Amino acid sequence: MSKKKKNIILENIKLVNAGAKGVAIGRTEEGKTVMVSGAIPGDIVNIRVKKAKSKYYEGEAIEVLEKSPYRVEPKCIHFGTCGGCKWQNMSYEKQLAFKQEEVYNNIKRIGGIEDFETVSILGSEEQYFYRNKMEFSFSNARWLTQYEISSEENFESKDALGFHIPGMWSKILDLKECFLQEDPSNAIRLAVKEYAVETGLDFFDVRNHEGFLRTLMMRQNSKGEWMVLFQLFREEKENREKLFEFILEKFPQIKTLVYAINPKANDSIYDLDINVYSGQGYLMEEMDGLKFKIGPKSFFQTNYKQALELYRKTLEFADLKGDEVVYDLYTGTGTIAQYVARNAKQVIGIESVQEAIDAAIEHAELNGLTNTTFYCGDMKDIFNDDFLANHPKADVLITDPPRDGMHQKVVEQILKLSPEKVVYVSCNSATQARDLALMKDHYILVKILPVDMFPQTHHVENIALLIKK
């Protein structure tokens, strides 16, 4: 891009809609689309263009000339810097409306499907403090605000415990508050940081790859029991034990404390050994009578209450009578598979991650379910003609793929399997719509139900019910 394009300023742009990834959409007088970050629909803004294409601009709002009627005051002092809750300045009612509209438009535009029922979006009962898992990073390179930089003050300590600044992998925003996980999440994080600073513990240096404290993860269950996981770059036994004892004494809600020594280049815990310092090393969770063992590496829906509603609606869409064979693709730890198993003859789950399959089998045994079978392998490879030939035909198929959607080979196998009913759960309605387009000659899209799992963000889940023609 030329310097000239970098300095384009667009003035008096009325933002009229919400677009993908939480941007607001407007148009220039010439009719060119403008995608804007840092503003919401209804705002009239001046924009600095960051990317100029033949059909659209991408930019950021540098001045709000007229505020949207949908604006509300953000709760968090870090709003606008953190990047985690981009819609915290928009009324929740309008958040839901824009999410529903996005899903509906994706199905029509990308999927090329016109005639289907759209059930009103299922909003979240809790719009704040809804996450049961949060991860924070330690850093000796705290992000300084523009005000701090311009003050020319000498900041001797730049230790931080918080979130990565978007686009700044080496900078951490030092969190004073967060409205995503209920207390004592904030209290634990602040106490850990205060103790670490006072006792001189080394915060991680991501550039030089050294230090002691690396990450902090907290999980809770619906009973108010907590798990804390520390990632440490190196072992410092005395410092580690003093820190752990301090936290356990101060917060009796912590039922288990675990840690991992991680000298790697990344923060992923999945290839690390987890050491149990206190408690059992896991939490137990219950959903409508089903029990689940949640460990530090476990995948579990982060919005517990809304996940329960999602599973209930998935079961409702499947409308099982008790004699059906159900396939559950991308089964993960088998949560949906087990949720529907009590209403089915047999459930067959497939997942690519062995640890998830191991957890699914363990949970099925824990819940006394004898009609579930789980297989591990890459979906496009294991879900093949041989698999279909050696397993009973599915009456109902449930699929809950990752954001990329289903591989075309998987869609082709579903069409070969030809179940009477497909329930497609998706966290990305754009890729879901693409997959539905591949199935529309064989299946009728009966209805969709958007489900808001993540208030204050642009993310939305969607459940689609398809019936064979």
Solvent accessible surface area in square Angstrom, and as a share of the most:
residue,aa,sasa,rsa
1,M,111,0.49
2,S,60,0.39
3,K,166,0.70
4,K,171,0.73
5,K,92,0.39
6,K,119,0.50
7,N,112,0.58
8,I,44,0.22
9,I,76,0.38
10,L,25,0.13
11,E,112,0.50
12,N,102,0.52
13,I,10,0.05
14,K,100,0.42
15,L,0,0.00
16,V,97,0.56
17,N,45,0.23
18,A,21,0.16
19,G,18,0.17
20,A,69,0.54
21,K,153,0.65
22,G,11,0.10
23,V,32,0.19
24,A,0,0.00
25,I,32,0.16
26,G,0,0.00
27,R,145,0.53
28,T,16,0.09
29,E,174,0.78
30,E,150,0.67
31,G,39,0.37
32,K,51,0.21
33,T,30,0.18
34,V,0,0.00
35,M,52,0.23
36,V,0,0.00
37,S,51,0.33
38,G,67,0.64
39,A,9,0.07
40,I,1,0.01
41,P,2,0.01
42,G,12,0.12
43,D,0,0.00
44,I,38,0.19
45,V,0,0.00
46,N,20,0.10
47,I,0,0.00
48,R,103,0.38
49,V,1,0.01
50,K,122,0.52
51,K,83,0.35
52,A,18,0.14
53,K,96,0.41
54,S,106,0.68
55,K,166,0.71
56,Y,66,0.25
57,Y,33,0.13
58,E,57,0.26
59,G,5,0.05
60,E,57,0.26
61,A,23,0.18
62,I,76,0.39
63,E,92,0.41
64,V,55,0.32
65,L,76,0.38
66,E,103,0.46
67,K,150,0.63
68,S,6,0.04
69,P,114,0.72
70,Y,68,0.26
71,R,63,0.23
72,V,68,0.39
73,E,152,0.68
74,P,38,0.24
75,K,108,0.46
76,C,20,0.12
77,I,120,0.61
78,H,17,0.08
79,F,61,0.26
80,G,69,0.66
81,T,49,0.29
82,C,22,0.13
83,G,29,0.28
84,G,37,0.36
85,C,20,0.12
86,K,103,0.44
87,W,9,0.03
88,Q,4,0.02
89,N,8,0.04
90,M,2,0.01
91,S,30,0.19
92,Y,33,0.12
93,E,137,0.61
94,K,48,0.20
95,Q,1,0.00
96,L,31,0.15
97,A,46,0.36
98,F,19,0.08
99,K,1,0.00
100,Q,41,0.18
101,E,68,0.31
102,E,49,0.22
103,V,0,0.00
104,Y,74,0.28
105,N,56,0.29
106,N,12,0.06
107,I,0,0.00
108,K,60,0.25
109,R,168,0.61
110,I,64,0.33
111,G,1,0.01
112,G,40,0.38
113,I,21,0.11
114,E,120,0.54
115,D,131,0.68
116,F,26,0.11
117,E,97,0.44
118,T,40,0.24
119,V,49,0.28
120,S,84,0.54
121,I,26,0.13
122,L,46,0.23
123,G,27,0.26
124,S,8,0.05
125,E,144,0.65
126,E,62,0.28
127,Q,68,0.30
128,Y,45,0.17
129,F,78,0.32
130,Y,11,0.04
131,R,61,0.22
132,N,14,0.07
133,K,30,0.13
134,M,9,0.04
135,E,103,0.46
136,F,4,0.02
137,S,15,0.10
138,F,5,0.02
139,S,4,0.03
140,N,59,0.30
141,A,26,0.20
142,R,40,0.14
143,W,68,0.24
144,L,34,0.17
145,T,55,0.32
146,Q,134,0.60
147,Y,175,0.67
148,E,34,0.15
149,I,96,0.49
150,S,76,0.49
151,S,52,0.34
152,E,156,0.70
153,E,111,0.50
154,N,125,0.64
155,F,44,0.18
156,E,164,0.74
157,S,65,0.42
158,K,84,0.35
159,D,33,0.17
160,A,0,0.00
161,L,1,0.01
162,G,0,0.00
163,F,39,0.16
164,H,84,0.38
165,I,13,0.06
166,P,83,0.52
167,G,84,0.81
168,M,89,0.40
169,W,149,0.52
170,S,5,0.03
171,K,66,0.28
172,I,3,0.02
173,L,11,0.05
174,D,10,0.05
175,L,4,0.02
176,K,112,0.47
177,E,43,0.19
178,C,13,0.08
179,F,44,0.18
180,L,20,0.10
181,Q,3,0.01
182,E,73,0.33
183,D,94,0.49
184,P,13,0.08
185,S,3,0.02
186,N,23,0.12
187,A,41,0.32
188,I,0,0.00
189,R,2,0.01
190,L,74,0.37
191,A,8,0.06
192,V,0,0.00
193,K,39,0.16
194,E,103,0.46
195,Y,37,0.14
196,A,0,0.00
197,V,67,0.39
198,E,130,0.58
199,T,72,0.42
200,G,56,0.54
201,L,13,0.07
202,D,72,0.38
203,F,7,0.03
204,F,11,0.05
205,D,19,0.10
206,V,47,0.27
207,R,163,0.60
208,N,102,0.52
209,H,65,0.29
210,E,90,0.40
211,G,5,0.05
212,F,0,0.00
213,L,0,0.00
214,R,6,0.02
215,T,14,0.08
216,L,0,0.00
217,M,7,0.03
218,M,0,0.00
219,R,5,0.02
220,Q,23,0.10
221,N,8,0.04
222,S,65,0.42
223,K,141,0.60
224,G,33,0.32
225,E,53,0.24
226,W,3,0.01
227,M,0,0.00
228,V,0,0.00
229,L,3,0.01
230,F,0,0.00
231,Q,5,0.02
232,L,0,0.00
233,F,32,0.13
234,R,88,0.32
235,E,82,0.37
236,E,41,0.18
237,K,121,0.51
238,E,112,0.50
239,N,55,0.28
240,R,12,0.05
241,E,56,0.25
242,K,110,0.47
243,L,0,0.00
244,F,0,0.00
245,E,90,0.40
246,F,66,0.27
247,I,0,0.00
248,L,36,0.18
249,E,152,0.68
250,K,109,0.46
251,F,16,0.07
252,P,97,0.61
253,Q,69,0.31
254,I,11,0.06
255,K,106,0.45
256,T,1,0.00
257,L,0,0.00
258,V,0,0.00
259,Y,24,0.09
260,A,0,0.00
261,I,54,0.27
262,N,0,0.00
263,P,83,0.52
264,K,47,0.20
265,A,96,0.75
266,N,80,0.41
267,D,55,0.29
268,S,50,0.32
269,I,18,0.09
270,Y,130,0.49
271,D,104,0.54
272,L,17,0.08
273,D,122,0.63
274,I,45,0.23
275,N,54,0.27
276,V,80,0.46
277,Y,61,0.23
278,S,31,0.20
279,G,48,0.46
280,Q,130,0.58
281,G,9,0.08
282,Y,55,0.21
283,L,8,0.04
284,M,57,0.26
285,E,7,0.03
286,E,71,0.32
287,M,0,0.00
288,D,59,0.31
289,G,49,0.47
290,L,4,0.02
291,K,98,0.42
292,F,1,0.01
293,K,67,0.28
294,I,11,0.06
295,G,12,0.12
296,P,14,0.09
297,K,65,0.27
298,S,24,0.16
299,F,135,0.56
300,F,13,0.05
301,Q,23,0.10
302,T,22,0.13
303,N,5,0.02
304,Y,39,0.15
305,K,99,0.42
306,Q,7,0.03
307,A,0,0.00
308,L,20,0.10
309,E,53,0.24
310,L,0,0.00
311,Y,10,0.04
312,R,96,0.35
313,K,53,0.23
314,T,0,0.00
315,L,39,0.19
316,E,99,0.45
317,F,7,0.03
318,A,0,0.00
319,D,72,0.37
320,L,20,0.10
321,K,151,0.64
322,G,38,0.36
323,D,102,0.53
324,E,20,0.09
325,V,14,0.08
326,V,0,0.00
327,Y,0,0.00
328,D,2,0.01
329,L,0,0.00
330,Y,38,0.15
331,T,11,0.06
332,G,17,0.17
333,T,10,0.06
334,G,0,0.00
335,T,12,0.07
336,I,12,0.06
337,A,0,0.00
338,Q,0,0.00
339,Y,8,0.03
340,V,1,0.00
341,A,2,0.01
342,R,115,0.42
343,N,61,0.31
344,A,11,0.08
345,K,131,0.55
346,Q,49,0.22
347,V,0,0.00
348,I,0,0.00
349,G,0,0.00
350,I,0,0.00
351,E,21,0.09
352,S,67,0.43
353,V,73,0.42
354,Q,90,0.40
355,E,114,0.51
356,A,14,0.11
357,I,5,0.02
358,D,72,0.38
359,A,21,0.16
360,A,0,0.00
361,I,74,0.37
362,E,74,0.33
363,H,5,0.02
364,A,6,0.05
365,E,128,0.58
366,L,83,0.41
367,N,33,0.17
368,G,59,0.57
369,L,27,0.14
370,T,137,0.80
371,N,36,0.19
372,T,22,0.13
373,T,52,0.30
374,F,20,0.08
375,Y,65,0.25
376,C,45,0.27
377,G,18,0.18
378,D,68,0.35
379,M,12,0.05
380,K,71,0.30
381,D,83,0.43
382,I,38,0.19
383,F,0,0.00
384,N,58,0.30
385,D,79,0.41
386,D,99,0.51
387,F,14,0.06
388,L,32,0.16
389,A,87,0.68
390,N,115,0.59
391,H,40,0.18
392,P,60,0.38
393,K,115,0.49
394,A,0,0.00
395,D,54,0.28
396,V,6,0.03
397,L,0,0.00
398,I,0,0.00
399,T,0,0.00
400,D,36,0.19
401,P,5,0.03
402,P,82,0.52
403,R,112,0.41
404,D,112,0.58
405,G,8,0.08
406,M,5,0.02
407,H,85,0.38
408,Q,107,0.48
409,K,109,0.46
410,V,1,0.00
411,V,2,0.01
412,E,77,0.34
413,Q,17,0.08
414,I,0,0.00
415,L,42,0.21
416,K,122,0.52
417,L,10,0.05
418,S,29,0.19
419,P,0,0.00
420,E,93,0.42
421,K,37,0.16
422,V,0,0.00
423,V,0,0.00
424,Y,0,0.00
425,V,0,0.00
426,S,5,0.03
427,C,37,0.22
428,N,30,0.15
429,S,7,0.05
430,A,36,0.28
431,T,24,0.14
432,Q,0,0.00
433,A,0,0.00
434,R,96,0.35
435,D,0,0.00
436,L,0,0.00
437,A,30,0.23
438,L,79,0.39
439,M,0,0.00
440,K,76,0.32
441,D,111,0.57
442,H,92,0.41
443,Y,4,0.02
444,I,88,0.45
445,L,7,0.03
446,V,56,0.32
447,K,44,0.18
448,I,0,0.00
449,L,5,0.02
450,P,0,0.00
451,V,0,0.00
452,D,0,0.00
453,M,0,0.00
454,F,41,0.17
455,P,0,0.00
456,Q,5,0.02
457,T,16,0.09
458,H,31,0.14
459,H,70,0.31
460,V,12,0.07
461,E,14,0.06
462,N,1,0.00
463,I,0,0.00
464,A,0,0.00
465,L,16,0.08
466,L,2,0.01
467,I,59,0.30
468,K,64,0.27
469,K,140,0.59
